[in-house]
């Protein structure tokens, strides 16, 4: 065999290039609860797999997707509730094979410390496998109220019960309607954006409402959660949300939502 070709196509060459690929694509950050890692594996839509690893005992940790995988499936219009027997059975089969636990949208697994690479790899591959149920499960058509349903799952997981479909007084308006309201030392008002298509008119209206609410109730935190996959967001609409909200994010940014809810628990 030609020596040059042999050097270019060898077991050492493959091992070197794959190690370099992992080093380039693996992104890890430390958080106050543990680690968050973006791995060189992708969901069917091309988004990189991200996992969180949190230690809860001297030699144990939990690895979790923070709800990202099942939220994506629901956003694709799939019903994974027990009453959707076919879809639910497919999901349960995957969870059994990969030995996963489910809490609301969240998929998780207990692992031992010190970390073993195979545990992280297999968990990530389980998420990829479950995400591909989008090609096997039975669709339920266009799913409505995706954002609201996702938030309610998050509230349930944290054992929180907000007031729903209520209102608060602004400085000018007698009533500013909110979808969810958490009352306490630091109250939180939440508005969901579940409409399809263009959101500019609605954001201009809510920019004024949130400002008026803040002027009348400066201690109330303001949150707006939306679904970018079914809505048309321009730069002005996004800027309005960021300017007038204490929390402004897509419904699947569970880390941001949970951080805001944690402030209520700590108050």
GIQUIQUI-V632965 format. One record per helix or strand of 2 or more residues. SS is the DSSP state (helix for helix, strand for strand). FROM is the first residue (numbers start at 1). TO is the last residue. If there is no record, write none. Layout:
BEGIN
ss=SS from=FROM to=TO
ss=SS from=FROM to=TO
END
This chain:
BEGIN
ss=helix from=3 to=8
ss=helix from=11 to=25
ss=strand from=27 to=31
ss=strand from=34 to=42
ss=strand from=48 to=57
ss=strand from=60 to=64
ss=helix from=68 to=75
ss=helix from=85 to=98
ss=strand from=101 to=103
ss=strand from=106 to=112
ss=helix from=117 to=135
ss=helix from=146 to=157
ss=strand from=163 to=168
ss=strand from=176 to=182
ss=strand from=188 to=193
ss=strand from=197 to=198
ss=helix from=200 to=216
ss=strand from=221 to=226
ss=strand from=231 to=232
ss=helix from=235 to=244
ss=strand from=247 to=250
ss=helix from=254 to=266
END
